[in-house]
Amino acid sequence: MLELPQVWLDAFKPAYDALAGQVKLLLTTYFEGVTPNLDTIIALPVQGLHVDLIHGKDKCSGTASTSAGRLAAFPQA
């Protein structure tokens, strides 16, 4: 898991808000789950979320249920 200081996590929303509407955004994760940062991630104005379920499959509880209405890609092993 990538542990970021709260000030960095707080900076994601304004940065993504600045990009919103200009392009379609797909947030992609690699090698770990997103559960520790899920609140930050679901607040972002992205059209899709790709979660690595090969390497982080045991660390992504709640991802599908809290990302309703967004595209999610689940790679198969």
mmCIF file of the N, C-alpha and C atoms, coordinates in Angstrom:
data_MODEL
# 
_entry.id   MODEL 
# 
loop_
_atom_site.group_PDB 
_atom_site.id 
_atom_site.type_symbol 
_atom_site.label_atom_id 
_atom_site.label_alt_id 
_atom_site.label_comp_id 
_atom_site.label_asym_id 
_atom_site.label_entity_id 
_atom_site.label_seq_id 
_atom_site.pdbx_PDB_ins_code 
_atom_site.Cartn_x 
_atom_site.Cartn_y 
_atom_site.Cartn_z 
_atom_site.occupancy 
_atom_site.B_iso_or_equiv 
_atom_site.pdbx_formal_charge 
_atom_site.auth_seq_id 
_atom_site.auth_comp_id 
_atom_site.auth_asym_id 
_atom_site.auth_atom_id 
_atom_site.pdbx_PDB_model_num 
ATOM 1   N N  . MET A 1 1  ? 0.832   -1.172  0.000   1.00 0.00 ? 1  MET A N  1 
ATOM 2   C CA . MET A 1 1  ? 0.000   0.000   0.000   1.00 0.00 ? 1  MET A CA 1 
ATOM 3   C C  . MET A 1 1  ? 0.881   1.240   0.000   1.00 0.00 ? 1  MET A C  1 
ATOM 4   N N  . LEU A 1 2  ? 0.511   2.182   -0.813  1.00 0.00 ? 2  LEU A N  1 
ATOM 5   C CA . LEU A 1 2  ? 1.202   3.456   -0.844  1.00 0.00 ? 2  LEU A CA 1 
ATOM 6   C C  . LEU A 1 2  ? 0.618   4.337   0.245   1.00 0.00 ? 2  LEU A C  1 
ATOM 7   N N  . GLU A 1 3  ? 1.434   4.685   1.211   1.00 0.00 ? 3  GLU A N  1 
ATOM 8   C CA . GLU A 1 3  ? 0.977   5.541   2.296   1.00 0.00 ? 3  GLU A CA 1 
ATOM 9   C C  . GLU A 1 3  ? 1.397   6.970   1.994   1.00 0.00 ? 3  GLU A C  1 
ATOM 10  N N  . LEU A 1 4  ? 0.415   7.828   1.816   1.00 0.00 ? 4  LEU A N  1 
ATOM 11  C CA . LEU A 1 4  ? 0.675   9.227   1.513   1.00 0.00 ? 4  LEU A CA 1 
ATOM 12  C C  . LEU A 1 4  ? 0.270   10.096  2.687   1.00 0.00 ? 4  LEU A C  1 
ATOM 13  N N  . PRO A 1 5  ? 0.987   11.200  2.896   1.00 0.00 ? 5  PRO A N  1 
ATOM 14  C CA . PRO A 1 5  ? 0.578   12.138  3.941   1.00 0.00 ? 5  PRO A CA 1 
ATOM 15  C C  . PRO A 1 5  ? -0.798  12.715  3.600   1.00 0.00 ? 5  PRO A C  1 
ATOM 16  N N  . GLN A 1 6  ? -1.566  13.093  4.606   1.00 0.00 ? 6  GLN A N  1 
ATOM 17  C CA . GLN A 1 6  ? -2.914  13.612  4.388   1.00 0.00 ? 6  GLN A CA 1 
ATOM 18  C C  . GLN A 1 6  ? -2.911  14.830  3.469   1.00 0.00 ? 6  GLN A C  1 
ATOM 19  N N  . VAL A 1 7  ? -1.897  15.659  3.554   1.00 0.00 ? 7  VAL A N  1 
ATOM 20  C CA . VAL A 1 7  ? -1.837  16.846  2.692   1.00 0.00 ? 7  VAL A CA 1 
ATOM 21  C C  . VAL A 1 7  ? -1.791  16.446  1.215   1.00 0.00 ? 7  VAL A C  1 
ATOM 22  N N  . TRP A 1 8  ? -1.129  15.352  0.893   1.00 0.00 ? 8  TRP A N  1 
ATOM 23  C CA . TRP A 1 8  ? -1.100  14.852  -0.487  1.00 0.00 ? 8  TRP A CA 1 
ATOM 24  C C  . TRP A 1 8  ? -2.469  14.314  -0.885  1.00 0.00 ? 8  TRP A C  1 
ATOM 25  N N  . LEU A 1 9  ? -3.084  13.533  0.007   1.00 0.00 ? 9  LEU A N  1 
ATOM 26  C CA . LEU A 1 9  ? -4.410  12.990  -0.285  1.00 0.00 ? 9  LEU A CA 1 
ATOM 27  C C  . LEU A 1 9  ? -5.419  14.115  -0.503  1.00 0.00 ? 9  LEU A C  1 
ATOM 28  N N  . ASP A 1 10 ? -5.320  15.177  0.291   1.00 0.00 ? 10 ASP A N  1 
ATOM 29  C CA . ASP A 1 10 ? -6.223  16.324  0.152   1.00 0.00 ? 10 ASP A CA 1 
ATOM 30  C C  . ASP A 1 10 ? -6.012  17.059  -1.166  1.00 0.00 ? 10 ASP A C  1 
ATOM 31  N N  . ALA A 1 11 ? -4.831  16.956  -1.749  1.00 0.00 ? 11 ALA A N  1 
ATOM 32  C CA . ALA A 1 11 ? -4.519  17.660  -2.999  1.00 0.00 ? 11 ALA A CA 1 
ATOM 33  C C  . ALA A 1 11 ? -5.101  16.961  -4.231  1.00 0.00 ? 11 ALA A C  1 
ATOM 34  N N  . PHE A 1 12 ? -5.442  15.698  -4.123  1.00 0.00 ? 12 PHE A N  1 
ATOM 35  C CA . PHE A 1 12 ? -5.980  14.976  -5.277  1.00 0.00 ? 12 PHE A CA 1 
ATOM 36  C C  . PHE A 1 12 ? -7.295  15.556  -5.770  1.00 0.00 ? 12 PHE A C  1 
ATOM 37  N N  . LYS A 1 13 ? -8.228  15.858  -4.875  1.00 0.00 ? 13 LYS A N  1 
ATOM 38  C CA . LYS A 1 13 ? -9.555  16.331  -5.276  1.00 0.00 ? 13 LYS A CA 1 
ATOM 39  C C  . LYS A 1 13 ? -9.477  17.622  -6.083  1.00 0.00 ? 13 LYS A C  1 
ATOM 40  N N  . PRO A 1 14 ? -8.794  18.684  -5.625  1.00 0.00 ? 14 PRO A N  1 
ATOM 41  C CA . PRO A 1 14 ? -8.714  19.894  -6.454  1.00 0.00 ? 14 PRO A CA 1 
ATOM 42  C C  . PRO A 1 14 ? -8.006  19.663  -7.792  1.00 0.00 ? 14 PRO A C  1 
ATOM 43  N N  . ALA A 1 15 ? -7.012  18.794  -7.804  1.00 0.00 ? 15 ALA A N  1 
ATOM 44  C CA . ALA A 1 15 ? -6.300  18.514  -9.057  1.00 0.00 ? 15 ALA A CA 1 
ATOM 45  C C  . ALA A 1 15 ? -7.220  17.811  -10.053 1.00 0.00 ? 15 ALA A C  1 
ATOM 46  N N  . TYR A 1 16 ? -7.950  16.807  -9.602  1.00 0.00 ? 16 TYR A N  1 
ATOM 47  C CA . TYR A 1 16 ? -8.878  16.094  -10.484 1.00 0.00 ? 16 TYR A CA 1 
ATOM 48  C C  . TYR A 1 16 ? -10.066 16.965  -10.864 1.00 0.00 ? 16 TYR A C  1 
ATOM 49  N N  . ASP A 1 17 ? -10.511 17.834  -9.950  1.00 0.00 ? 17 ASP A N  1 
ATOM 50  C CA . ASP A 1 17 ? -11.595 18.773  -10.272 1.00 0.00 ? 17 ASP A CA 1 
ATOM 51  C C  . ASP A 1 17 ? -11.185 19.692  -11.418 1.00 0.00 ? 17 ASP A C  1 
ATOM 52  N N  . ALA A 1 18 ? -9.916  20.099  -11.433 1.00 0.00 ? 18 ALA A N  1 
ATOM 53  C CA . ALA A 1 18 ? -9.415  20.977  -12.499 1.00 0.00 ? 18 ALA A CA 1 
ATOM 54  C C  . ALA A 1 18 ? -9.439  20.269  -13.854 1.00 0.00 ? 18 ALA A C  1 
ATOM 55  N N  . LEU A 1 19 ? -9.237  18.968  -13.856 1.00 0.00 ? 19 LEU A N  1 
ATOM 56  C CA . LEU A 1 19 ? -9.243  18.192  -15.098 1.00 0.00 ? 19 LEU A CA 1 
ATOM 57  C C  . LEU A 1 19 ? -10.643 17.745  -15.514 1.00 0.00 ? 19 LEU A C  1 
ATOM 58  N N  . ALA A 1 20 ? -11.556 17.677  -14.571 1.00 0.00 ? 20 ALA A N  1 
ATOM 59  C CA . ALA A 1 20 ? -12.906 17.161  -14.832 1.00 0.00 ? 20 ALA A CA 1 
ATOM 60  C C  . ALA A 1 20 ? -13.595 17.962  -15.924 1.00 0.00 ? 20 ALA A C  1 
ATOM 61  N N  . GLY A 1 21 ? -14.254 17.244  -16.813 1.00 0.00 ? 21 GLY A N  1 
ATOM 62  C CA . GLY A 1 21 ? -14.983 17.875  -17.902 1.00 0.00 ? 21 GLY A CA 1 
ATOM 63  C C  . GLY A 1 21 ? -14.137 18.115  -19.137 1.00 0.00 ? 21 GLY A C  1 
ATOM 64  N N  . GLN A 1 22 ? -12.831 18.180  -18.979 1.00 0.00 ? 22 GLN A N  1 
ATOM 65  C CA . GLN A 1 22 ? -11.936 18.392  -20.109 1.00 0.00 ? 22 GLN A CA 1 
ATOM 66  C C  . GLN A 1 22 ? -11.637 17.073  -20.821 1.00 0.00 ? 22 GLN A C  1 
ATOM 67  N N  . VAL A 1 23 ? -11.478 16.033  -20.034 1.00 0.00 ? 23 VAL A N  1 
ATOM 68  C CA . VAL A 1 23 ? -11.173 14.695  -20.555 1.00 0.00 ? 23 VAL A CA 1 
ATOM 69  C C  . VAL A 1 23 ? -11.890 13.664  -19.686 1.00 0.00 ? 23 VAL A C  1 
ATOM 70  N N  . LYS A 1 24 ? -12.022 12.453  -20.200 1.00 0.00 ? 24 LYS A N  1 
ATOM 71  C CA . LYS A 1 24 ? -12.538 11.361  -19.380 1.00 0.00 ? 24 LYS A CA 1 
ATOM 72  C C  . LYS A 1 24 ? -11.358 10.751  -18.640 1.00 0.00 ? 24 LYS A C  1 
ATOM 73  N N  . LEU A 1 25 ? -11.516 10.582  -17.348 1.00 0.00 ? 25 LEU A N  1 
ATOM 74  C CA . LEU A 1 25 ? -10.421 10.109  -16.518 1.00 0.00 ? 25 LEU A CA 1 
ATOM 75  C C  . LEU A 1 25 ? -10.653 8.676   -16.060 1.00 0.00 ? 25 LEU A C  1 
ATOM 76  N N  . LEU A 1 26 ? -9.617  7.857   -16.178 1.00 0.00 ? 26 LEU A N  1 
ATOM 77  C CA . LEU A 1 26 ? -9.630  6.486   -15.694 1.00 0.00 ? 26 LEU A CA 1 
ATOM 78  C C  . LEU A 1 26 ? -8.500  6.357   -14.684 1.00 0.00 ? 26 LEU A C  1 
ATOM 79  N N  . LEU A 1 27 ? -8.832  6.035   -13.464 1.00 0.00 ? 27 LEU A N  1 
ATOM 80  C CA . LEU A 1 27 ? -7.840  5.856   -12.416 1.00 0.00 ? 27 LEU A CA 1 
ATOM 81  C C  . LEU A 1 27 ? -7.476  4.380   -12.364 1.00 0.00 ? 27 LEU A C  1 
ATOM 82  N N  . THR A 1 28 ? -6.202  4.078   -12.443 1.00 0.00 ? 28 THR A N  1 
ATOM 83  C CA . THR A 1 28 ? -5.730  2.699   -12.483 1.00 0.00 ? 28 THR A CA 1 
ATOM 84  C C  . THR A 1 28 ? -4.788  2.430   -11.324 1.00 0.00 ? 28 THR A C  1 
ATOM 85  N N  . THR A 1 29 ? -4.945  1.289   -10.686 1.00 0.00 ? 29 THR A N  1 
ATOM 86  C CA . THR A 1 29 ? -4.051  0.901   -9.604  1.00 0.00 ? 29 THR A CA 1 
ATOM 87  C C  . THR A 1 29 ? -3.240  -0.313  -10.044 1.00 0.00 ? 29 THR A C  1 
ATOM 88  N N  . TYR A 1 30 ? -2.089  -0.465  -9.459  1.00 0.00 ? 30 TYR A N  1 
ATOM 89  C CA . TYR A 1 30 ? -1.224  -1.609  -9.746  1.00 0.00 ? 30 TYR A CA 1 
ATOM 90  C C  . TYR A 1 30 ? -0.656  -2.166  -8.453  1.00 0.00 ? 30 TYR A C  1 
ATOM 91  N N  . PHE A 1 31 ? -0.647  -3.460  -8.334  1.00 0.00 ? 31 PHE A N  1 
ATOM 92  C CA . PHE A 1 31 ? 0.082   -4.206  -7.314  1.00 0.00 ? 31 PHE A CA 1 
ATOM 93  C C  . PHE A 1 31 ? -0.448  -4.110  -5.892  1.00 0.00 ? 31 PHE A C  1 
ATOM 94  N N  . GLU A 1 32 ? -1.438  -3.332  -5.626  1.00 0.00 ? 32 GLU A N  1 
ATOM 95  C CA . GLU A 1 32 ? -1.982  -3.247  -4.271  1.00 0.00 ? 32 GLU A CA 1 
ATOM 96  C C  . GLU A 1 32 ? -3.457  -2.927  -4.318  1.00 0.00 ? 32 GLU A C  1 
ATOM 97  N N  . GLY A 1 33 ? -4.133  -3.103  -3.217  1.00 0.00 ? 33 GLY A N  1 
ATOM 98  C CA . GLY A 1 33 ? -5.535  -2.747  -3.104  1.00 0.00 ? 33 GLY A CA 1 
ATOM 99  C C  . GLY A 1 33 ? -5.699  -1.256  -2.848  1.00 0.00 ? 33 GLY A C  1 
ATOM 100 N N  . VAL A 1 34 ? -6.940  -0.817  -2.841  1.00 0.00 ? 34 VAL A N  1 
ATOM 101 C CA . VAL A 1 34 ? -7.217  0.613   -2.674  1.00 0.00 ? 34 VAL A CA 1 
ATOM 102 C C  . VAL A 1 34 ? -7.967  0.919   -1.387  1.00 0.00 ? 34 VAL A C  1 
ATOM 103 N N  . THR A 1 35 ? -8.283  -0.095  -0.606  1.00 0.00 ? 35 THR A N  1 
ATOM 104 C CA . THR A 1 35 ? -9.117  0.100   0.568   1.00 0.00 ? 35 THR A CA 1 
ATOM 105 C C  . THR A 1 35 ? -8.626  1.209   1.497   1.00 0.00 ? 35 THR A C  1 
ATOM 106 N N  . PRO A 1 36 ? -7.332  1.309   1.813   1.00 0.00 ? 36 PRO A N  1 
ATOM 107 C CA . PRO A 1 36 ? -6.896  2.367   2.731   1.00 0.00 ? 36 PRO A CA 1 
ATOM 108 C C  . PRO A 1 36 ? -7.158  3.786   2.213   1.00 0.00 ? 36 PRO A C  1 
ATOM 109 N N  . ASN A 1 37 ? -7.202  3.965   0.907   1.00 0.00 ? 37 ASN A N  1 
ATOM 110 C CA . ASN A 1 37 ? -7.417  5.291   0.321   1.00 0.00 ? 37 ASN A CA 1 
ATOM 111 C C  . ASN A 1 37 ? -8.756  5.392   -0.398  1.00 0.00 ? 37 ASN A C  1 
ATOM 112 N N  . LEU A 1 38 ? -9.667  4.480   -0.111  1.00 0.00 ? 38 LEU A N  1 
ATOM 113 C CA . LEU A 1 38 ? -10.923 4.403   -0.848  1.00 0.00 ? 38 LEU A CA 1 
ATOM 114 C C  . LEU A 1 38 ? -11.767 5.669   -0.718  1.00 0.00 ? 38 LEU A C  1 
ATOM 115 N N  . ASP A 1 39 ? -11.822 6.267   0.451   1.00 0.00 ? 39 ASP A N  1 
ATOM 116 C CA . ASP A 1 39 ? -12.607 7.496   0.617   1.00 0.00 ? 39 ASP A CA 1 
ATOM 117 C C  . ASP A 1 39 ? -12.115 8.594   -0.310  1.00 0.00 ? 39 ASP A C  1 
ATOM 118 N N  . THR A 1 40 ? -10.813 8.734   -0.441  1.00 0.00 ? 40 THR A N  1 
ATOM 119 C CA . THR A 1 40 ? -10.237 9.738   -1.343  1.00 0.00 ? 40 THR A CA 1 
ATOM 120 C C  . THR A 1 40 ? -10.560 9.391   -2.788  1.00 0.00 ? 40 THR A C  1 
ATOM 121 N N  . ILE A 1 41 ? -10.403 8.131   -3.151  1.00 0.00 ? 41 ILE A N  1 
ATOM 122 C CA . ILE A 1 41 ? -10.608 7.694   -4.533  1.00 0.00 ? 41 ILE A CA 1 
ATOM 123 C C  . ILE A 1 41 ? -12.052 7.882   -4.989  1.00 0.00 ? 41 ILE A C  1 
ATOM 124 N N  . ILE A 1 42 ? -13.027 7.497   -4.171  1.00 0.00 ? 42 ILE A N  1 
ATOM 125 C CA . ILE A 1 42 ? -14.416 7.596   -4.622  1.00 0.00 ? 42 ILE A CA 1 
ATOM 126 C C  . ILE A 1 42 ? -14.911 9.032   -4.660  1.00 0.00 ? 42 ILE A C  1 
ATOM 127 N N  . ALA A 1 43 ? -14.183 9.953   -4.039  1.00 0.00 ? 43 ALA A N  1 
ATOM 128 C CA . ALA A 1 43 ? -14.555 11.370  -4.096  1.00 0.00 ? 43 ALA A CA 1 
ATOM 129 C C  . ALA A 1 43 ? -14.049 12.040  -5.373  1.00 0.00 ? 43 ALA A C  1 
ATOM 130 N N  . LEU A 1 44 ? -13.190 11.361  -6.125  1.00 0.00 ? 44 LEU A N  1 
ATOM 131 C CA . LEU A 1 44 ? -12.614 11.955  -7.330  1.00 0.00 ? 44 LEU A CA 1 
ATOM 132 C C  . LEU A 1 44 ? -13.592 11.882  -8.500  1.00 0.00 ? 44 LEU A C  1 
ATOM 133 N N  . PRO A 1 45 ? -13.612 12.917  -9.331  1.00 0.00 ? 45 PRO A N  1 
ATOM 134 C CA . PRO A 1 45 ? -14.515 12.930  -10.489 1.00 0.00 ? 45 PRO A CA 1 
ATOM 135 C C  . PRO A 1 45 ? -13.932 12.159  -11.672 1.00 0.00 ? 45 PRO A C  1 
ATOM 136 N N  . VAL A 1 46 ? -13.826 10.833  -11.507 1.00 0.00 ? 46 VAL A N  1 
ATOM 137 C CA . VAL A 1 46 ? -13.302 9.987   -12.581 1.00 0.00 ? 46 VAL A CA 1 
ATOM 138 C C  . VAL A 1 46 ? -14.433 9.148   -13.151 1.00 0.00 ? 46 VAL A C  1 
ATOM 139 N N  . GLN A 1 47 ? -14.304 8.789   -14.417 1.00 0.00 ? 47 GLN A N  1 
ATOM 140 C CA . GLN A 1 47 ? -15.330 7.989   -15.071 1.00 0.00 ? 47 GLN A CA 1 
ATOM 141 C C  . GLN A 1 47 ? -15.109 6.495   -14.886 1.00 0.00 ? 47 GLN A C  1 
ATOM 142 N N  . GLY A 1 48 ? -13.896 6.111   -14.525 1.00 0.00 ? 48 GLY A N  1 
ATOM 143 C CA . GLY A 1 48 ? -13.611 4.695   -14.367 1.00 0.00 ? 48 GLY A CA 1 
ATOM 144 C C  . GLY A 1 48 ? -12.547 4.445   -13.326 1.00 0.00 ? 48 GLY A C  1 
ATOM 145 N N  . LEU A 1 49 ? -12.595 3.261   -12.751 1.00 0.00 ? 49 LEU A N  1 
ATOM 146 C CA . LEU A 1 49 ? -11.610 2.834   -11.769 1.00 0.00 ? 49 LEU A CA 1 
ATOM 147 C C  . LEU A 1 49 ? -11.205 1.408   -12.114 1.00 0.00 ? 49 LEU A C  1 
ATOM 148 N N  . HIS A 1 50 ? -9.930  1.213   -12.366 1.00 0.00 ? 50 HIS A N  1 
ATOM 149 C CA . HIS A 1 50 ? -9.386  -0.114  -12.653 1.00 0.00 ? 50 HIS A CA 1 
ATOM 150 C C  . HIS A 1 50 ? -8.582  -0.535  -11.434 1.00 0.00 ? 50 HIS A C  1 
ATOM 151 N N  . VAL A 1 51 ? -8.964  -1.654  -10.830 1.00 0.00 ? 51 VAL A N  1 
ATOM 152 C CA . VAL A 1 51 ? -8.285  -2.148  -9.635  1.00 0.00 ? 51 VAL A CA 1 
ATOM 153 C C  . VAL A 1 51 ? -7.566  -3.438  -9.978  1.00 0.00 ? 51 VAL A C  1 
ATOM 154 N N  . ASP A 1 52 ? -6.299  -3.536  -9.586  1.00 0.00 ? 52 ASP A N  1 
ATOM 155 C CA . ASP A 1 52 ? -5.514  -4.744  -9.825  1.00 0.00 ? 52 ASP A CA 1 
ATOM 156 C C  . ASP A 1 52 ? -5.987  -5.835  -8.871  1.00 0.00 ? 52 ASP A C  1 
ATOM 157 N N  . LEU A 1 53 ? -6.780  -6.774  -9.383  1.00 0.00 ? 53 LEU A N  1 
ATOM 158 C CA . LEU A 1 53 ? -7.276  -7.860  -8.544  1.00 0.00 ? 53 LEU A CA 1 
ATOM 159 C C  . LEU A 1 53 ? -6.382  -9.090  -8.594  1.00 0.00 ? 53 LEU A C  1 
ATOM 160 N N  . ILE A 1 54 ? -5.311  -9.004  -9.343  1.00 0.00 ? 54 ILE A N  1 
ATOM 161 C CA . ILE A 1 54 ? -4.353  -10.108 -9.358  1.00 0.00 ? 54 ILE A CA 1 
ATOM 162 C C  . ILE A 1 54 ? -3.439  -9.981  -8.144  1.00 0.00 ? 54 ILE A C  1 
ATOM 163 N N  . HIS A 1 55 ? -2.835  -8.804  -7.973  1.00 0.00 ? 55 HIS A N  1 
ATOM 164 C CA . HIS A 1 55 ? -1.911  -8.588  -6.868  1.00 0.00 ? 55 HIS A CA 1 
ATOM 165 C C  . HIS A 1 55 ? -2.589  -8.026  -5.625  1.00 0.00 ? 55 HIS A C  1 
ATOM 166 N N  . GLY A 1 56 ? -3.699  -7.332  -5.786  1.00 0.00 ? 56 GLY A N  1 
ATOM 167 C CA . GLY A 1 56 ? -4.346  -6.702  -4.647  1.00 0.00 ? 56 GLY A CA 1 
ATOM 168 C C  . GLY A 1 56 ? -5.726  -7.229  -4.349  1.00 0.00 ? 56 GLY A C  1 
ATOM 169 N N  . LYS A 1 57 ? -6.028  -8.436  -4.813  1.00 0.00 ? 57 LYS A N  1 
ATOM 170 C CA . LYS A 1 57 ? -7.395  -8.950  -4.693  1.00 0.00 ? 57 LYS A CA 1 
ATOM 171 C C  . LYS A 1 57 ? -7.853  -9.101  -3.248  1.00 0.00 ? 57 LYS A C  1 
ATOM 172 N N  . ASP A 1 58 ? -6.944  -9.336  -2.325  1.00 0.00 ? 58 ASP A N  1 
ATOM 173 C CA . ASP A 1 58 ? -7.338  -9.492  -0.933  1.00 0.00 ? 58 ASP A CA 1 
ATOM 174 C C  . ASP A 1 58 ? -7.394  -8.159  -0.203  1.00 0.00 ? 58 ASP A C  1 
ATOM 175 N N  . LYS A 1 59 ? -7.108  -7.067  -0.911  1.00 0.00 ? 59 LYS A N  1 
ATOM 176 C CA . LYS A 1 59 ? -7.035  -5.763  -0.264  1.00 0.00 ? 59 LYS A CA 1 
ATOM 177 C C  . LYS A 1 59 ? -7.983  -4.750  -0.881  1.00 0.00 ? 59 LYS A C  1 
ATOM 178 N N  . CYS A 1 60 ? -9.054  -5.175  -1.463  1.00 0.00 ? 60 CYS A N  1 
ATOM 179 C CA . CYS A 1 60 ? -9.953  -4.222  -2.121  1.00 0.00 ? 60 CYS A CA 1 
ATOM 180 C C  . CYS A 1 60 ? -11.398 -4.412  -1.691  1.00 0.00 ? 60 CYS A C  1 
ATOM 181 N N  . SER A 1 61 ? -11.605 -4.776  -0.442  1.00 0.00 ? 61 SER A N  1 
ATOM 182 C CA . SER A 1 61 ? -12.975 -4.952  0.039   1.00 0.00 ? 61 SER A CA 1 
ATOM 183 C C  . SER A 1 61 ? -13.734 -3.639  -0.044  1.00 0.00 ? 61 SER A C  1 
ATOM 184 N N  . GLY A 1 62 ? -14.952 -3.709  -0.522  1.00 0.00 ? 62 GLY A N  1 
ATOM 185 C CA . GLY A 1 62 ? -15.785 -2.521  -0.609  1.00 0.00 ? 62 GLY A CA 1 
ATOM 186 C C  . GLY A 1 62 ? -15.648 -1.738  -1.889  1.00 0.00 ? 62 GLY A C  1 
ATOM 187 N N  . THR A 1 63 ? -14.697 -2.068  -2.736  1.00 0.00 ? 63 THR A N  1 
ATOM 188 C CA . THR A 1 63 ? -14.464 -1.294  -3.949  1.00 0.00 ? 63 THR A CA 1 
ATOM 189 C C  . THR A 1 63 ? -15.675 -1.294  -4.869  1.00 0.00 ? 63 THR A C  1 
ATOM 190 N N  . ALA A 1 64 ? -16.198 -2.445  -5.201  1.00 0.00 ? 64 ALA A N  1 
ATOM 191 C CA . ALA A 1 64 ? -17.319 -2.516  -6.144  1.00 0.00 ? 64 ALA A CA 1 
ATOM 192 C C  . ALA A 1 64 ? -18.580 -1.874  -5.581  1.00 0.00 ? 64 ALA A C  1 
ATOM 193 N N  . SER A 1 65 ? -18.840 -2.061  -4.308  1.00 0.00 ? 65 SER A N  1 
ATOM 194 C CA . SER A 1 65 ? -20.079 -1.543  -3.739  1.00 0.00 ? 65 SER A CA 1 
ATOM 195 C C  . SER A 1 65 ? -20.071 -0.030  -3.585  1.00 0.00 ? 65 SER A C  1 
ATOM 196 N N  . THR A 1 66 ? -18.912 0.597   -3.497  1.00 0.00 ? 66 THR A N  1 
ATOM 197 C CA . THR A 1 66 ? -18.865 2.043   -3.316  1.00 0.00 ? 66 THR A CA 1 
ATOM 198 C C  . THR A 1 66 ? -18.580 2.784   -4.609  1.00 0.00 ? 66 THR A C  1 
ATOM 199 N N  . SER A 1 67 ? -18.375 2.073   -5.689  1.00 0.00 ? 67 SER A N  1 
ATOM 200 C CA . SER A 1 67 ? -18.064 2.712   -6.963  1.00 0.00 ? 67 SER A CA 1 
ATOM 201 C C  . SER A 1 67 ? -19.218 2.574   -7.950  1.00 0.00 ? 67 SER A C  1 
ATOM 202 N N  . ALA A 1 68 ? -20.428 2.539   -7.470  1.00 0.00 ? 68 ALA A N  1 
ATOM 203 C CA . ALA A 1 68 ? -21.604 2.357   -8.327  1.00 0.00 ? 68 ALA A CA 1 
ATOM 204 C C  . ALA A 1 68 ? -21.675 3.442   -9.388  1.00 0.00 ? 68 ALA A C  1 
ATOM 205 N N  . GLY A 1 69 ? -22.056 3.017   -10.595 1.00 0.00 ? 69 GLY A N  1 
ATOM 206 C CA . GLY A 1 69 ? -22.202 3.976   -11.679 1.00 0.00 ? 69 GLY A CA 1 
ATOM 207 C C  . GLY A 1 69 ? -20.919 4.285   -12.416 1.00 0.00 ? 69 GLY A C  1 
ATOM 208 N N  . ARG A 1 70 ? -19.853 3.633   -12.051 1.00 0.00 ? 70 ARG A N  1 
ATOM 209 C CA . ARG A 1 70 ? -18.572 3.864   -12.714 1.00 0.00 ? 70 ARG A CA 1 
ATOM 210 C C  . ARG A 1 70 ? -18.095 2.567   -13.345 1.00 0.00 ? 70 ARG A C  1 
ATOM 211 N N  . LEU A 1 71 ? -17.276 2.709   -14.363 1.00 0.00 ? 71 LEU A N  1 
ATOM 212 C CA . LEU A 1 71 ? -16.701 1.555   -15.037 1.00 0.00 ? 71 LEU A CA 1 
ATOM 213 C C  . LEU A 1 71 ? -15.642 0.923   -14.156 1.00 0.00 ? 71 LEU A C  1 
ATOM 214 N N  . ALA A 1 72 ? -15.653 -0.374  -14.036 1.00 0.00 ? 72 ALA A N  1 
ATOM 215 C CA . ALA A 1 72 ? -14.616 -1.083  -13.303 1.00 0.00 ? 72 ALA A CA 1 
ATOM 216 C C  . ALA A 1 72 ? -14.138 -2.238  -14.168 1.00 0.00 ? 72 ALA A C  1 
ATOM 217 N N  . ALA A 1 73 ? -12.832 -2.368  -14.319 1.00 0.00 ? 73 ALA A N  1 
ATOM 218 C CA . ALA A 1 73 ? -12.253 -3.451  -15.110 1.00 0.00 ? 73 ALA A CA 1 
ATOM 219 C C  . ALA A 1 73 ? -11.562 -4.417  -14.171 1.00 0.00 ? 73 ALA A C  1 
ATOM 220 N N  . PHE A 1 74 ? -11.867 -5.694  -14.286 1.00 0.00 ? 74 PHE A N  1 
ATOM 221 C CA . PHE A 1 74 ? -11.298 -6.698  -13.412 1.00 0.00 ? 74 PHE A CA 1 
ATOM 222 C C  . PHE A 1 74 ? -10.531 -7.718  -14.238 1.00 0.00 ? 74 PHE A C  1 
ATOM 223 N N  . PRO A 1 75 ? -9.193  -7.625  -14.275 1.00 0.00 ? 75 PRO A N  1 
ATOM 224 C CA . PRO A 1 75 ? -8.403  -8.567  -15.063 1.00 0.00 ? 75 PRO A CA 1 
ATOM 225 C C  . PRO A 1 75 ? -8.486  -9.966  -14.474 1.00 0.00 ? 75 PRO A C  1 
ATOM 226 N N  . GLN A 1 76 ? -8.398  -10.964 -15.330 1.00 0.00 ? 76 GLN A N  1 
ATOM 227 C CA . GLN A 1 76 ? -8.420  -12.349 -14.872 1.00 0.00 ? 76 GLN A CA 1 
ATOM 228 C C  . GLN A 1 76 ? -7.010  -12.898 -14.857 1.00 0.00 ? 76 GLN A C  1 
ATOM 229 N N  . ALA A 1 77 ? -6.774  -13.806 -13.936 1.00 0.00 ? 77 ALA A N  1 
ATOM 230 C CA . ALA A 1 77 ? -5.443  -14.419 -13.819 1.00 0.00 ? 77 ALA A CA 1 
ATOM 231 C C  . ALA A 1 77 ? -5.213  -15.378 -14.954 1.00 0.00 ? 77 ALA A C  1 
# 
